Amino acid sequence: MTQNQQQRDGSMGEALKVTRLYWSVQQQAILSNVSFSLQQGEMLGLIGPNGAGKSSLLRCLYRYISPDRGQITLFGEDISRISQKHLATKVAVVQQETPHYFAMSCEQIVAMGLTPHKGLFETDTQADKHNVMKALDKVGLALKASQQYEQLSGGEKQRALIARAIVQKPQLLILDEPTNHLDIRYQIQILELVRQLGISVIASIHDLNLASAVCDRLLLLNQGACIAQGLPDQVLTEQIIGDVFGVCCQVNRHPQHGKPLITYFYGYQDEHPHHQTRQQDNKEGI
Ligand SMILES: Nc1ncnc2c1ncn2[C@@H]1O[C@H](COP(=O)(O)OP(=O)(O)OP(=O)(O)O)[C@@H](O)[C@H]1O
């Protein structure tokens, strides 16, 4: 497709386009007819209940699994035709479960992010070392640079892997539950940091309020299908959250950023659940 054609059909600013994606295991559908696009510089939050297919979808995007049907294009190129090396210069991934990195320091792990941009025998320059230290500093790990990676806490490991992804200077960053080991300060800080990079990001996030606060748009998966996508306002409604997650909630505006703020109701094991009484209260205007 020529540049003019791309401008005409609006795909010029598209970082990622997924069209009618299907993936199944032993005749069980895991992903069904998933389509969405991600604009350049946009942050898309992938949300949905446990087992909805979020990780599977992300794995298709970084080619860990190949879908049965459908198309994935990255900056206009079909990803099945991009070489592994070229893909690594464009896409960085922070996975949920990471391999063990014995006998490597935190700094060495982060420096691995430089590899896709280097030739076979090219060594790290002073500028590379500076970039590694800068990334460590950004994620609050400057003082842990020489510590063994395996000795870091779960949250520190997660932050080191984010620093590695930053050093990789990707155009698309794929994050699978990047905040699951982080305390609340780092959850906010790391996602805001990722946002500030100005690159395209797709991140699976369990905390709906966090997703609402930091993402431009959200994609809601349930049982492998896309249930809703759009602005947080369009996706995070009481009705949709109730239907998909089976919890009762109230959606208000966040006092600072103005996007949806969800308050959940409790009492699902009780005979007279609080969430029911609360709904009743709402109806009666209490
Ligand atoms: N390789 C596989 N073989 C068999 N089943 C799989 C495989 N990978 C994923 N699944 C199944 O696909 C479904 C979706 O899994 P996936 O990990 O994508 O969900 P998720 O939305 O990321 O869940 P969670 O929020 O719990 O991390 C699950 O039922 C899972 O058991």
The ligand as a Gaussian input file, in Angstrom:
#p B3LYP/6-31G(d) Opt

LIG

0 1
 N       -1.715000     -23.259000      25.784000
 C       -2.949000     -23.419000      26.259000
 N       -3.530000     -24.628000      26.274000
 C       -4.787000     -24.803000      26.747000
 N       -5.544000     -23.795000      27.224000
 C       -5.015000     -22.568000      27.232000
 C       -3.698000     -22.308000      26.754000
 N       -3.435000     -20.985000      26.890000
 C       -4.550000     -20.465000      27.431000
 N       -5.487000     -21.397000      27.636000
 C       -6.828000     -21.184000      28.192000
 O       -7.365000     -20.059000      27.556000
 C       -8.139000     -19.280000      28.450000
 C       -7.635000     -17.849000      28.441000
 O       -6.378000     -17.803000      29.106000
 P       -5.562000     -16.454000      29.238000
 O       -4.346000     -16.748000      30.039000
 O       -5.388000     -15.881000      27.897000
 O       -6.601000     -15.572000      30.068000
 P       -6.381000     -14.187000      30.819000
 O       -7.522000     -13.308000      30.442000
 O       -5.016000     -13.674000      30.576000
 O       -6.552000     -14.674000      32.319000
 P       -5.980000     -14.075000      33.716000
 O       -6.680000     -12.783000      33.960000
 O       -6.419000     -15.128000      34.688000
 O       -4.492000     -13.957000      33.598000
 C       -8.033000     -19.967000      29.791000
 O       -9.184000     -20.742000      29.995000
 C       -6.804000     -20.847000      29.672000
 O       -6.927000     -22.005000      30.456000

